[in-house]
Amino acid sequence: MIDRRGFLNSILAPALAEGATRATSMSPPLASPAMPAWPEDDDPDFWDRIRDQFYIPRTESFFNTGTIGAVPRPVLERVIEDMRTLEATVARWDYSENTPNWISGYSPELPLREKLGKLVNVEGPDIALTQNATFGSSFVAHGLSLKSGDEVILTDREHPGAISAWQERAKLDGIVLKLVPIPTPANDPDKLVDLFGQAITSRTRVLAFPHIISSSAVVLPAKRLTELAHQHGCLSLADGAQALGQIPVDLKDIGCDAYFASPHKWLLAPPGNGMFYIRRDQRDKFQTTLCSFAWDDQSDGMYRFMQYGTGNRSLLTGLDAALDFHFRIGPDRVYKRIRSLADRLRAGLQQIPRAKIGSPVHPELAGATVCHRVDGLPAAKLESELWTKKWVRVRSQGDLVGVRQSCQIYNNEAEIDATLEIVRNLAAHA
Ligand SMILES: Cc1ncc(COP(=O)(O)O)c(C=O)c1O
């Protein structure tokens, strides 16, 4: 099957050249709004130029990537162009090999799965494209054969999207959920692994844990937890909603049995995209629970987990563009940058006596997200002060951990320093 861009070029370019034909009068305007120039790699203002790639006004500082990432201009423009093109040329879709598929949900999308696979070091067929992390969590919880009394270990800091399907399973089938208490702040990797170890019994079948905890931003030692699970004959299932695009994720190295993620957070893809991986040698332990025609297709790896019916294919184009954007900067370069911003924030907070960091400062457990609070001040108040005083958008995670500040490539040192200034003032007067 030809790709959509090739198809469009083949039908639209000759028509445009000929002038006002029937085809051109129904053709979409293909020109995107002018894109800001892409900086040279050695541009001293590289990150400032990257900031131009986003729609967020310069007067506003967006630190809530943990909820939803800001979609870069070239990514959103490709989605819009794709949707407009679809609407204009849908009559030409004849379901043949000569025209690209106009919807998602009925085709394997292997090139895109390959591209995403490169980011997490697995092959394309090992990945299913879903809609978000919640899809992955539901697939693993409901797709696995478990019986009453079997134990599943999770943490006491799960996002609802990662625990609810297990809770339903407990209600329906009598499986037992055990929640490992994660300290706040967590700064001892060995202790974390021990806590999971203590929870395992002979009835434990699954260790299901977030790669990065949503509320307290702990980067859990996924490889060590996987080794622990395997030593006890258990499956290791990791929720990468906060990890994909924030920290390096190498699924072969981690060795976990399943992994799911939400590329609309840190990978800056448009919402409506998800990633779901099951290790090849464990795949037949999971049946799919969302079915259309290829529900039992065992020939193409994870395709049977992509049977969700008609979907918006332009969103896949957006994921493709978000991957291009990420690879164009370079995953290592992104990680170094966002980690350095978070390190600057952590270092600044540590200089303020009444500021408390609720996320890890231990280098192995810390990522690009910092949770912090001011002693005696409700987290919701800190959130609103940061917004009203400096237009800094963070998100409160409750008074134990404080506000969550996710540092992304659209943030900069001045925004971190503005945050510190507010915190300093509040700490002085709280
Ligand atoms: C750790 C974690 N897991 C799961 C989810 C659910 O993600 P989604 O709503 O994209 O399915 C989130 C969302 O914030 C999360 O942070």
The ligand as an SDF file (V2000), in Angstrom:
LIG
                    3D

 16 16  0  0  0  0  0  0  0  0999 V2000
    1.7670    6.6080   35.9750 C   0  0  0  0  0  0  0  0  0  0  0  0
    0.5000    6.7720   35.1900 C   0  0  0  0  0  0  0  0  0  0  0  0
   -0.1700    5.6960   34.7740 N   0  0  0  0  0  0  0  0  0  0  0  0
   -1.2860    5.7830   34.0380 C   0  0  0  0  0  0  0  0  0  0  0  0
   -1.8020    7.0200   33.6900 C   0  0  0  0  0  0  0  0  0  0  0  0
   -3.0310    7.0810   32.8440 C   0  0  0  0  0  0  0  0  0  0  0  0
   -2.6880    7.6380   31.6170 O   0  0  0  0  0  0  0  0  0  0  0  0
   -3.7860    7.8270   30.4760 P   0  0  0  0  0  0  0  0  0  0  0  0
   -4.8660    8.6770   31.0430 O   0  0  0  0  0  0  0  0  0  0  0  0
   -3.0420    8.4940   29.3740 O   0  0  0  0  0  0  0  0  0  0  0  0
   -4.2690    6.4780   30.1050 O   0  0  0  0  0  0  0  0  0  0  0  0
   -1.1460    8.1800   34.0970 C   0  0  0  0  0  0  0  0  0  0  0  0
   -1.6650    9.5080   33.7630 C   0  0  0  0  0  0  0  0  0  0  0  0
   -1.2670   10.5170   34.2880 O   0  0  0  0  0  0  0  0  0  0  0  0
    0.0320    8.0610   34.8660 C   0  0  0  0  0  0  0  0  0  0  0  0
    0.7210    9.1290   35.2690 O   0  0  0  0  0  0  0  0  0  0  0  0
  1  2  1  0
  2  3  1  0
  2 15  2  0
  3  4  2  0
  4  5  1  0
  5  6  1  0
  5 12  2  0
  6  7  1  0
  7  8  1  0
  8  9  2  0
  8 10  1  0
  8 11  1  0
 12 13  1  0
 12 15  1  0
 13 14  2  0
 15 16  1  0
M  END
$$$$
